[in-house]
Amino acid sequence: PVAGASLEASAAELAALFADLARAHGELVLRVSVPVLDTPDARSVDAFHQYIADALSRSRGTLKALAITPDLPATAVLSDGQITAYRAYYMDAYQAARQHDKDVQLLGTGDALLTLKLLLSPSPTHTDLRAYIDVLAVSDTSLQLTLARQLAADTHTPIWVLPPRHAGPLAALAFPAVGLAEGAAVVTIP
């Protein structure tokens, strides 16, 4: 069975990867895509909680951070129900992370614009969830870094640069120089 679906790796291969990371004192950032539904599905959210708990258990302490990414483009227009459904997944991941490993950092959506839309924009039905974001992730330094700095200014939230979700293999090579030039920590995810 495939345990790391996006990695196309078996459970045994993932166990070996985590063991190698632990021996090398390496750390991993896990970006998990969740569906954007019109309403939260309790069974799906419960299964997601178990998925995150399992990832934390299997990672042997090498999991540094989680980005809970909605499966849609940053420019998508979202309904109130879709925002509510996404927030159910995010808060469940947050609770699972705090129950299993308090040191795991939550990166919002992994994209400053989507984090603003889904977690930080208060409305009559949604509160600002800034308190549940440990690190603000930027996936496009040319467009998002100024926004991230404004969002993080009041709370002194760290900013990390991540490659875009759908980046090709060479995209990660451009980020270190840009990220360092802007004074941000750089996290490269293959």
Phi, psi and chi 1 to 4 in degrees:
 res  aa     phi    psi   chi1   chi2   chi3   chi4
   1 PRO       -  150.4   23.1  -29.9      -      -
   2 VAL   -89.1  114.4  176.1      -      -      -
   3 ALA   -91.4  -33.4      -      -      -      -
   4 GLY  -111.3   82.1      -      -      -      -
   5 ALA   -52.3  -49.4      -      -      -      -
   6 SER   -71.8  -21.7   63.8      -      -      -
   7 LEU   -88.4  -11.2  -62.5  174.9      -      -
   8 GLU    50.8   50.2  -62.7 -179.5    5.2      -
   9 ALA  -121.5  146.6      -      -      -      -
  10 SER   -79.3  169.0   68.7      -      -      -
  11 ALA   -59.9  -39.4      -      -      -      -
  12 ALA   -66.2  -40.4      -      -      -      -
  13 GLU   -66.5  -39.6  -69.9  168.7  -34.7      -
  14 LEU   -65.5  -40.8  -75.8  176.9      -      -
  15 ALA   -60.3  -41.5      -      -      -      -
  16 ALA   -65.6  -41.0      -      -      -      -
  17 LEU   -60.2  -47.8  168.9   70.2      -      -
  18 PHE   -65.2  -37.6  -68.4  134.3      -      -
  19 ALA   -64.0  -43.8      -      -      -      -
  20 ASP   -62.9  -42.4  -71.3  -14.5      -      -
  21 LEU   -61.4  -43.9  -87.6  171.6      -      -
  22 ALA   -62.5  -44.2      -      -      -      -
  23 ARG   -62.5  -35.8  -82.9 -167.7  -65.1  -80.7
  24 ALA   -88.6    3.0      -      -      -      -
  25 HIS    57.0   35.5  -56.5  -72.3      -      -
  26 GLY   -85.7  166.1      -      -      -      -
  27 GLU  -133.7  154.9  -64.7  174.4  -34.3      -
  28 LEU  -128.3  140.7  177.1   70.3      -      -
  29 VAL  -108.1  123.6  174.3      -      -      -
  30 LEU  -102.7  122.0  178.1   63.3      -      -
  31 ARG  -106.1  117.9 -173.2 -173.9  -31.8 -133.3
  32 VAL  -114.1  125.1 -177.9      -      -      -
  33 SER   -87.9  135.3  -70.0      -      -      -
  34 VAL  -120.4  150.0  -63.7      -      -      -
  35 PRO   -70.1  150.0   25.9  -32.4      -      -
  36 VAL  -104.0  103.1  178.9      -      -      -
  37 LEU   -99.8  164.4  -51.7  170.0      -      -
  38 ASP   -74.8  -26.1  -70.6  -32.8      -      -
  39 THR  -143.5  151.5   57.4      -      -      -
  40 PRO   -66.1  136.9   -4.4    9.6      -      -
  41 ASP  -103.1  111.7  173.3   34.9      -      -
  42 ALA   -56.7  -42.1      -      -      -      -
  43 ARG   -65.0  -40.7  -76.2 -172.6   10.0 -163.5
  44 SER   -66.4  -41.5  176.8      -      -      -
  45 VAL   -65.2  -41.5  172.0      -      -      -
  46 ASP   -62.6  -42.0  -70.9  -16.5      -      -
  47 ALA   -64.3  -37.7      -      -      -      -
  48 PHE   -63.7  -41.9 -177.0   63.4      -      -
  49 HIS   -56.5  -45.5 -179.4   95.0      -      -
  50 GLN   -64.9  -38.1 -174.6   55.8   45.2      -
  51 TYR   -61.1  -46.9  175.6   82.1      -      -
  52 ILE   -65.4  -44.4  -63.8  -62.6      -      -
  53 ALA   -59.8  -42.0      -      -      -      -
  54 ASP   -65.2  -42.6 -173.6   54.6      -      -
  55 ALA   -61.0  -41.3      -      -      -      -
  56 LEU   -66.2  -39.4  -70.9  161.6      -      -
  57 SER   -66.7  -46.1  -62.0      -      -      -
  58 ARG   -70.4  -25.4  -71.5  176.4 -175.8 -116.9
  59 SER   -73.2  -10.5   71.0      -      -      -
  60 ARG    56.3   38.3  -60.1  180.0 -176.7 -153.3
  61 GLY    80.1    5.8      -      -      -      -
  62 THR   -91.3   -8.3   60.5      -      -      -
  63 LEU   -78.9  110.6 -170.4   56.4      -      -
  64 LYS   -86.5  -38.4  172.5   82.1  171.6  166.1
  65 ALA  -156.6  158.4      -      -      -      -
  66 LEU  -125.5  132.4  -72.5  168.7      -      -
  67 ALA  -115.7  122.2      -      -      -      -
  68 ILE  -100.1  102.9  -49.7  -55.7      -      -
  69 THR   -99.9  126.6  -55.3      -      -      -
  70 PRO   -71.6  143.1   26.5  -32.0      -      -
  71 ASP   -83.0   70.4 -166.5   16.9      -      -
  72 LEU  -164.7  161.2   51.8   76.5      -      -
  73 PRO   -73.7  155.6   19.8  -25.5      -      -
  74 ALA   -61.9  -24.3      -      -      -      -
  75 THR   -86.7   -1.1   56.3      -      -      -
  76 ALA   -63.8  143.3      -      -      -      -
  77 VAL   -91.1  127.2  176.1      -      -      -
  78 LEU  -112.1  143.3  -60.1  164.5      -      -
  79 SER   -82.1  164.3   70.5      -      -      -
  80 ASP   -58.9  -39.5 -165.0   53.2      -      -
  81 GLY   -64.3  -39.3      -      -      -      -
  82 GLN   -66.5  -39.4  -69.9  172.6  -43.8      -
  83 ILE   -63.7  -43.3  -66.7  170.5      -      -
  84 THR   -60.8  -43.6  -60.5      -      -      -
  85 ALA   -63.9  -45.6      -      -      -      -
  86 TYR   -59.6  -45.0  170.6   79.6      -      -
  87 ARG   -61.0  -32.4  -75.0  170.6  162.5 -123.5
  88 ALA   -62.8  -44.8      -      -      -      -
  89 TYR   -63.0  -46.8  -76.2  106.3      -      -
  90 TYR   -61.3  -48.3 -173.8   84.3      -      -
  91 MET   -66.3  -32.7  -68.4  -53.3  -63.9      -
  92 ASP   -67.5  -40.2 -156.7   68.0      -      -
  93 ALA   -63.7  -41.1      -      -      -      -
  94 TYR   -59.7  -47.3 -177.3   88.1      -      -
  95 GLN   -63.8  -41.9  -69.6  169.3   -4.8      -
  96 ALA   -62.3  -42.9      -      -      -      -
  97 ALA   -63.0  -44.4      -      -      -      -
  98 ARG   -67.9  -32.1  -67.6  -57.5  176.4 -105.7
  99 GLN   -72.1  -35.0  -72.7  171.8   -3.9      -
 100 HIS  -102.6  -27.9  -65.4  -78.4      -      -
 101 ASP  -162.3   98.1 -173.5  -15.2      -      -
 102 LYS   -65.3  -14.1  -68.5 -177.8 -177.5    3.2
 103 ASP   -85.3  -11.3  -67.1  -29.6      -      -
 104 VAL   -69.6  130.3  171.4      -      -      -
 105 GLN   -89.9  137.7  -56.6  -70.3  -59.5      -
 106 LEU   -98.0  128.8  -89.2  -70.0      -      -
 107 LEU  -105.5   21.7  -52.8  177.8      -      -
 108 GLY    64.1 -136.2      -      -      -      -
 109 THR   -85.1   -9.7   66.8      -      -      -
 110 GLY    87.5    7.1      -      -      -      -
 111 ASP  -150.3  124.5  175.7  -76.9      -      -
 112 ALA   -61.6  -40.0      -      -      -      -
 113 LEU   -66.4  -45.7 -176.5   57.3      -      -
 114 LEU   -66.6  -35.7  -80.5  171.6      -      -
 115 THR   -62.9  -42.0  -63.0      -      -      -
 116 LEU   -60.0  -49.5  174.1   63.8      -      -
 117 LYS   -63.0  -43.2  -79.4  178.0  154.8 -179.5
 118 LEU   -95.3  -26.8  -67.4  167.0      -      -
 119 LEU  -122.3  -23.5  -61.3  171.9      -      -
 120 LEU  -112.8   -5.7  -59.6  178.0      -      -
 121 SER   -95.0   99.7  -65.8      -      -      -
 122 PRO   -66.1  147.8    6.8   -5.4      -      -
 123 SER  -145.2  177.9   71.9      -      -      -
 124 PRO   -58.6  -25.6  -25.5   33.6      -      -
 125 THR  -108.2   -8.3   54.9      -      -      -
 126 HIS  -131.2  137.4  -62.6  114.4      -      -
 127 THR   -95.8  161.8   59.6      -      -      -
 128 ASP   -70.4  125.1 -174.1  -51.0      -      -
 129 LEU  -103.6   28.1  -63.5  179.1      -      -
 130 ARG   -53.1  -34.6 -166.4  174.3  -45.7 -101.3
 131 ALA   -64.9  -15.5      -      -      -      -
 132 TYR  -104.0   14.3  -58.6   95.8      -      -
 133 ILE  -117.9  115.7  -60.2  169.8      -      -
 134 ASP   -84.1  -35.7  -58.5  -48.6      -      -
 135 VAL  -139.3  136.5  174.3      -      -      -
 136 LEU   -93.2  121.5 -169.5   57.8      -      -
 137 ALA   -96.1  143.1      -      -      -      -
 138 VAL  -120.4  130.0  171.2      -      -      -
 139 SER  -110.5    0.2   62.7      -      -      -
 140 ASP  -149.3  100.6 -178.5  -20.3      -      -
 141 THR   -67.9  -25.1   55.3      -      -      -
 142 SER   -72.3  -27.2   66.8      -      -      -
 143 LEU  -112.3  -27.5  -60.9  173.4      -      -
 144 GLN  -107.4  -16.0  -62.1  176.9   11.3      -
 145 LEU   -64.8  -41.9 -162.4   54.1      -      -
 146 THR   -62.9  -44.7  -58.9      -      -      -
 147 LEU   -59.5  -45.8  171.4   63.9      -      -
 148 ALA   -61.4  -42.2      -      -      -      -
 149 ARG   -61.9  -40.6  -76.3 -175.2  170.9  154.1
 150 GLN   -65.6  -42.0  -68.8  168.7   -7.3      -
 151 LEU   -67.7  -33.9  -65.8  172.3      -      -
 152 ALA   -90.6  -10.7      -      -      -      -
 153 ALA   -58.7  -46.5      -      -      -      -
 154 ASP   -69.6  -33.2  -65.6  -20.4      -      -
 155 THR  -103.8   -5.4   59.3      -      -      -
 156 HIS    57.8   34.6  -56.1  -69.9      -      -
 157 THR   -67.9  132.2  -57.3      -      -      -
 158 PRO   -63.0  155.6  -15.3   25.0      -      -
 159 ILE  -119.7  128.6  -62.9  171.0      -      -
 160 TRP  -116.3  148.0  -71.3    1.7      -      -
 161 VAL  -102.7  124.9  177.3      -      -      -
 162 LEU  -117.5  147.8  -58.0  177.8      -      -
 163 PRO   -62.6  154.2  -20.6   31.1      -      -
 164 PRO   -58.9  154.8  -17.1   25.5      -      -
 165 ARG   -55.7  -43.3  -75.0 -176.1  -63.2  157.0
 166 HIS  -107.1   34.7  -57.0  -68.0      -      -
 167 ALA   -76.9  147.8      -      -      -      -
 168 GLY   -77.0  176.2      -      -      -      -
 169 PRO   -63.2  -25.1   17.3  -25.3      -      -
 170 LEU   -87.5  -13.1  -61.9  177.8      -      -
 171 ALA   -62.1  -35.9      -      -      -      -
 172 ALA   -65.2  -23.7      -      -      -      -
 173 LEU   -69.1  -27.7  -61.0  176.8      -      -
 174 ALA   -80.3  -20.9      -      -      -      -
 175 PHE   -74.4  -38.3  -79.0   86.7      -      -
 176 PRO   -56.3  -48.1  -29.5   37.2      -      -
 177 ALA   -64.8  -42.5      -      -      -      -
 178 VAL   -66.1  -45.0  172.1      -      -      -
 179 GLY   -62.8  -43.5      -      -      -      -
 180 LEU   -68.3  -35.8  -69.9  172.8      -      -
 181 ALA   -64.1  -28.7      -      -      -      -
 182 GLU   -93.0    1.1  -62.5  -66.2  -17.8      -
 183 GLY    78.4   18.8      -      -      -      -
 184 ALA   -99.1  154.9      -      -      -      -
 185 ALA   -72.2  147.5      -      -      -      -
 186 VAL  -114.8  128.4  176.4      -      -      -
 187 VAL  -122.3  114.3  179.4      -      -      -
 188 THR   -97.5  126.0  -57.1      -      -      -
 189 ILE  -117.1  118.9  -55.0  171.2      -      -
 190 PRO   -66.1      -   11.7  -15.5      -      -
